[in-house]
Amino acid sequence: MSDNRIEGLKQALKMEKDGKAYYEQARNKTDNQMGKKIFDYLIRAEESHIKKIKQLYESLEQTGTWPGTILRQDSEERVDNIFAEALGALEKQVKGTTDDIEALKLAADLETKGKKFYESRADATDDPVEKKFYLLLAYEESEHYISILDTIQFLEPVRVSVPRLTIEREY
């Protein structure tokens, strides 16, 4: 059994657990219902990744080889439903606080780092099943990132930039 494979899964597991802990803290700090929903979604996504990684880790430890089939993407609750619900109640919408926005920006950064990590693991292996597993996780991290950006856009106050008008006249 390759220590590199086990080490990669250990790193992935730590990253997902750290992400889950961060999302739980962020969810508990926000008063915004949209913020709570996106963090709940991200917590469930991290739990799904943790479960998949643990299953692969156990399989590698028992057999010494990567399993012949890959775990498929979960049919997680789609974030699209959260946005549809929020848009339906737009007139009652409360914008997010600066803290909410900053927490989401950090969440986006975590998802970007996760995506890059999984892509690097996929690039480092010749095993097609292992490659597919890491690419699946990278894809899911991309989906999470986009959902977070959508949430930030939804919660941020509209900023209108008006160009400064200068009039030059000759008299």
N, C-alpha and C positions, 0 to 999 in steps of 0.2 A: 504494500500500500504506500502510495506517495505521501510523504509528510507535507509536501507542498499543497496537495489537495485538502488535507485535513486542516492545515494552517489557513488556507483560503476560506474554508467554511467557518472556522473559528472567528476570523476577522469579520466575515459577513454577519455572523450571529451577534457579535458584539455591536456592530454598527446598527443592526436592526433593533436590538434591545435599547441602545442609547437613544435612537430615534423615537421609539415608543415612549420611553420615559420623558423625553422632551415634549412630545405631543400631549401627554397626560398633564404635565405641568401647565402647558400653554392653554389647554382646554379648561383647566380649573381656574385660571386667572382671568379669562375673558368673560365679559357679561353679554357679549354679542352672540345671539343665537346662531347666526351664520358661521361665526368663528367656531363655536362649539361643535357644529355639525361637521365642518371640514376637519377639525382635529379628531373627532370621533371616527370619521372615515379613515384618516391616516393611521390612527391607533389600530383599527381592524386590519388595515393593509399590512402594517408592521407585524401584527400577530400572525397573519397568513404567511409572511415571509419567514418568520421565526420557525413556524411549524414545518415548512418545506425544508429549510436548512437543517433542522434537527433530524428529520427523516433521512435526508441524504447522509448526514454525519453518521447516524447509527448504521446505515447500510454500508458505508465505507468501512467503519470499524469492524463490522461483523464479517463482511465478505472480502474486504481489501480491494474491491473494484467498484467503479461507478455503476449504478444500476443501468439496466438495458433500456429502460424507458424513462421518460422525463415527466415530472409532475406538471400538470397543465395549469394554466392561469385559472385562478378562482373566479367564480361568477360573483365577484364582490358587488355590493350595492354601488351603483354608478353614481358618481357625483353629479351627473347631469340632472338627476332627480332633485338634488338639493337646490340647484340653480333654478330649475323650473318652479319649484315651490317658492323660492325667494322672489322671483320675478312676478309671480302672481300676487304677492303682498308688497309690491314695490312702493305703493303710496304710504305704507306703514314702516318703510325701511329706516333703520337707524344705522348711520355710518359707523364704521369701526373706529376705535381709538388709535392713536399713534402706537401704543403698546401692542395692540392687535396686529397692526400692519407690520411692525418690526418683528413680531413673533412669526408671522407668516413668511416674511422675507428670509428669516433664518431657516425656517422649514424648507423653503425653496432651495436654499444653499445645501441643506442636508440631502435633499433628494438629488441634486446635481452631483454631489460627491458620491452618493451611492451609485448613481448611473455610471459615472466614470470608473468606479471601483469594479463594478460588474463587467463593464466592457473590457477592462484590462484583464480580468480573470478569463473572460471568453477568448481574448487574443492570446493568452498564455498557454492555452491547451490545444491539443490536437484531437482530443476525444470529442466526437460530434455531439454526443449526448450531454456531456459536461458543458460544452460550448453553448448548446441550446438552452440549458438551464440558466446560465449566467446572462445570456441575451434576453431571456424571458424576464428575469429580474430587472435588467436594465430598461426594458420596455415598460414594465410596470412603474419603475421609478420615474420615467418620462411622463407617464400618465398622471402620476401624483403631482409632479412639478407643474404641469399644465393646469391641473385643478387648483393648485395653490395660487398660480398667477391669476386665474379667473376670479378667485375669491378676493385677492388683493384688489383687483380692478373693481369688483363689486362694492367693496367696503371703503375704498378711498374716496374722499370727497372729490367732486369734479373740480378740476383746476383749469381755469380758463386763462390763457395767456393772451394779453392784448398788446400788440406792438405799440411802441411809443410813436406817436405822431409828431413830427416836427414840420413846421411850415416855415419856409424861408421866403421872404418877400423882399423885393427891392422897391424902395420908395423914391 
